[in-house]
Amino acid sequence: MSEFLSPKETGGGDDSLEGRFDDIELPEGTEEGPGEAMDDSQAEAQRGDISQRLLDAQAELEEKLILSVVDQAMAAESGTDSYGFENVLGVGIGEKSTGGRATGQQCVVVYVMSKASDQQIHPEALVPTEVNGVATDVIATGEIQALSFRGRYRPAPGGVSIAHVAVTAGTLGCLVYRARLLYVLSNNHVLANCNRARMGDLIVQPGPYDGGRAPRDVIARLSQFIPINFSGQPNEVDCAIAQTSPRLVRPQNISYGRIGSMITAGRIGLPVKKAGRTTQLTKGRITGLHATIRVGYGTPGTAIFTDQLVIQSTTKLPFSAGGDSGSLIVTDMTANNPVGLLFAGSATHTIANSIKTVLGRLNVRILS
């Protein structure tokens, strides 16, 4: 489900949500201080003008370098004499670059931790220059890790620090709802502690790393999360929701205000922005689609994600950093329409779930 609640339905644009959503019982001591659904044709637009030939070539490399070699890649992470499958982090579709400049030619992009000469790379992990006539490109991203306005806000907007009481800090993406229940949306690793949390666990704003404590700063209770598979099976999303009180939140973003009323499919070159706990408001562009990415989560392990968006900054500043996980990525210059849910990244590249997929898996709608 991907419809929105319009300003009219929330009281003609009034920020008050009381009376429109059920309240939730939070610990004693907690301090207060219609859009259009994306139809099937728009959903397919994420692949836009991408040909089946490109998709087939991407799928072939994805299988060879990621999906069929999970055990080899994980074993090699402890040490190896050559650059093997552990150095390959993802496969997607993007633009071929020459001399650091995009050529406009669509190709299969292989994301690696670091580049090396052919002599240093294990023969089975070498990236061919083309796959069935489709060009390839290799881009070094550095290690991709799940990614930390840090103050206390009441009512809390999107873009600020939030987390499970046992987690450091992430970002409150936006408000979502199902019937009369109101939730905050972020990542599993932010609200559900990488599958380790229990339903009803306390969520604080700001996150514990930023001084959030229970019961004073409790803003929600964990309600649902999509488990992350760390055994090599592909994942689509890193997301979770926690029921909140309409007294404690507001349906705006701290940096860009109201969220737009139309979910937008990602496309190569689409200008986007996000507001997150660490790097605050940043701007970038989508440079990769339909990517399969290997993401490190520290102690829980490594997880594979398919059909992901890849974003790069369009300024000298990084698009994201640790603590920005959970940020809602929206279109830049065109109504702040939702595109993705940020969950991982490196020093140069950011990875995001499709927001349409996130909403569908959680069966919720965004409150605009």
N, C-alpha and C positions, 0 to 999 in steps of 0.2 A: 504494500500500500504506500502511495507516495503523494497523497493529497495534503494540502495545508489547511489550517484554520485561518480564515481571513481576519483582517483587522476589525471588520464589522461584527464578526462573531465573538470577538474578544472585547466588545464594548466600544465600537467605533474608534478604535485606535488607543483607547485607554489601556495603560499597562497593567491595571488590576486584573488578576485572574481569579480572585476569590468569588465563589458562587458558581463558577463555570467548571471547576474541577474539584474532585473530592480531596479533602485534606488527608494527611497521614500522621499517625502517632509517632512522634520522635522522642528521644530520651528527655527526661526532665532536666532542665538546665540549658537546653538549646536556645540560643539567643537569636532574636529576629533583627535585628538592626536592618476566502476559499481559493486556494490555488488550483492549478490544473494538474491532473495526473499525467505522467509521461506515458504515451501510448507505445505500442510495440514498435512502430516505425521509428520513434524517437530513441527507443532503447537500442535499436540496431544502429542508430547514427553514431554510437560510440565507435563502431568499426568503420563508419563513414565510407570513404572511398577505398578502403583497404580491400584488395582483391583476394579471392580465395587462394590464389597462388602464393601470396604473401603469408596468409594465415597457415597454409599447409607447410610452408618452409619454416615458419616460426614454431609450429607444433613439432616438426621433425627435430629441430635443434633443442627444443625444450625437453623432449623425451631423451635425447642423447646426452645432454649436459646437466640436466637437473633431475627429472623424475625417475629415470632408470638407474641412477648411480647414487642414491641417497646414502647407502651404507658406506660406499667408498669415500664419499665426500666427508662424512662424519668421522670416519676412521682417520683420514688424512689431516683433520684439524689438529691432531695432537703432535704432528710433525712429519715432514716429508722432505726429500731431497730435490723435488721438482715442483713446479706449479701444476697441480692437478685439478680435479673436480671441485675441491674445496675453495679454489680461487674463483670459480664461476658462481656468481651470485644471482643472476637472472637472465631471462631472455624475453624480449618484447619487440614491438614494432615502432620504429621511429624514423628519423631522417639521417642519412649518411653524412658524416662530417669529413671534411678534408682541410687539414691545416687549422683545425679548431673552428671552422665555419660550416654551418649547415648548407648542404648543396640543394636541398629540396627534393632529393631522390629518396623515396621510401625504401626501407630495407629492414632486415632482421637485425636487431641490436642485441649484442651479448654484453651484459654488465659484469665486470670482473673487479676483484678487490684491487689488483694492481696488474699493470701490463708487464710483459717479459718477452724476451726474444723466443723464437720458435725452438731454439736449442734448449732453453730452460723449461719449456712446457712439456708435460707428459704427453706423448703422442696421441693418446686417446682423448685428451682434453683440448687439443688444438681446434681452433675455430676455422672452418673452411672459408675461403674468400667469397664463396657463393653456395647456395643450396638450390639445386634444380633450376639454375639460371637466375635466382634471386640473390642480390648482393647482401653481404653482411657487414657489420661494423662492430668493433670492440671498444667499449668505453669503460675506463677505470673510474670507479665511484668511491673507493675506500670501503671499509667494513660497514655494512648496513645493520643498524641496531634499532630495536623498538625504542622510540623517543619518549624537559621538566619545566600577565598581570598577576602577581603573586600575593596581592593583598586580600583582605576579607571584604566581601561585598554582600550587602543585603538591601534590596533583592539582588541576587547574583545574575549577571548577564553571561552570555556565551563568551568564550575566549579567556576565562580566568582559571586560576589554579584550583584543582579538585583532585580527590583521590580516595580510595579505600583507606581505612585507618591503618592498614598494614603496608601501604605502598608509599613511595616518596611523594611524587606530584606529577600530575598530567594536566590536561586541559578539558574544561567543560565545552563540548562542541555546540550544543543547542538544546532546546526543549523539544520533546516529542510527546505524543499522546496516543492513547487507545481508549476509546469511549470517554469516560469521565476521569480517567487516571492520567496524571501528568508525570513525566519522567525527565531526568537529565540524560543526555546521550554522550558517551565517550567510548574509550577502548576497553576490551576485556582486561588488558594488562594494567589499566588505570583503575577501573572500578571493581574488577573481580580477581585481581592479583594472580593473573595467568592460571585461571581455572581453580585456584586454591581457596577461593572465598565461598561463603555459604549465603543462601538467600536470606535477606533481612539484615545482612552485615551493614555497619554504619559507614556512610560516606561523608567526608568532611570538606569544607571549603573555607579557607585554602587547604591544599594538601598538607599532610604532616611535615614534609620537608620545609614548607613555608610557614610553619607554626600552627597549623590546624590541629585542634585537639577535641576529643569527645569528653563530655557532651556539648560543650560550649559552641563548637563550630559545625555540629552535625547538620547536614542540609538534605540528606536523602537516605534511603535504605535500598540495598541492592535487590533488584527485582528479576533480572534475566540477563544471561550472557550466552553468546555462542562459543562453545568450547574450542580452544585452539588445539589442533592435533600436532603433537611433536614426534610422531613415529614415522613420518615420511609421507603420510597421506596429504594431498593438497587441501589447503584452506582457501576460503574466499574472503573472509572478514575477520577482523579483530575488533569486536564491538560488544557493548553492554549498556544496559539502562538501569536506572535507580529511581524509584518513585520519590517524588519530592512534594513539598507543600507549596500551593500557589502563593502563599505569603512570603516565601523565601527566594523566589526567582522571578526573572522577567524575560520576555521573548525577544530580546535584542542582543546584538553583539557589542562588546565593549568598544570596538574600534569603528565598525562600519554601520552600526544601527540595525535596522530591520533586515531580516533575511528575505530574499526574493521569493516570488510565488511560483516559480517553475523549476523543477529539477532539470538540470542540463547535462547531457551526455558529454563525456570528455572527447576531445579531438586533438590531434597534434597541432600545436601552435596556439591553442586556446589560452588567452591571458587569464590568470587566476590570482587569488589572494587568500590569505588566512590571517586570523588573529589568534595567537597562542600564548601560553603562560610565559615562555622564555624569550622568544624573539619578537613577540608582539605582532604588529601588522607588517607583513611582508608580501611581496609580489613576485610572481613567476609565470612560467608557461608550461603547458603539458608537452613533454618531449617524448613520451613513450606510452603506448597503449597495450592492453591485452598481455601484460608482462607476467611472467612466472618468476618469482623472486624468493631467494632463500634469506630468511631473517633470523638473526641471533637474538635470543631472549635471556642471555646469561644462564643462570642456574637451571631454569626449566628446560633449556635446550634450544634447538634450531627448528624452525617451522617453514614449510614451503607454502607460498601463497600464489594463486593463479588469478589471471584476469585483473591485474592491478594497473593503476595509473602511476606514471613516473613524472615528477615535476622538477624543474630546475629554476633557480632564481634568475630574475632579469636585472638584478642590481648587484652591487659589490658585496652585499650582505647575504648570508645563507638564507634559504627559504624557511628552514626549520632547524631546531636543535633539540637536545634532550629536554623533556618537559612539555614540548608542544604536542605530544601524542594526544589524540582526541579532538584536535582542532577541526572545525568544519571548513572545507575548502570551497570557495564560491567564485563565481565569475567576477572578473574585474571590469569595471566601467559599464556593466550591463546588469543592473538591478540586483546584484548580490545573489544570484541564483545558485543553489547548492549543486556541487559537482562530486565531491569526495570526502572521505573521512580519513584524515592523516593518522598514520600509526607507526611509521618507521622511516629511517633515512640514514644518510651518511653526511659527510662534510659538504658534499656537492649535489646529492640527489635526494629527493623526498619521495616516499612511497605512500599511496593512498588507496583505500577501498572505494569502489563505486558507491556513492551514497544511495543509489536506487537499490543495489543489492543489500546494503545494510538495512534499509527500511523494510525491505521485503522479508529478510530473515527474522527481524524482530517483530514484524507485523505492527508497525507504528507509523504515525504521520508526523511531519515536522510542524511545529507551531510557529507560524510566520508573524 
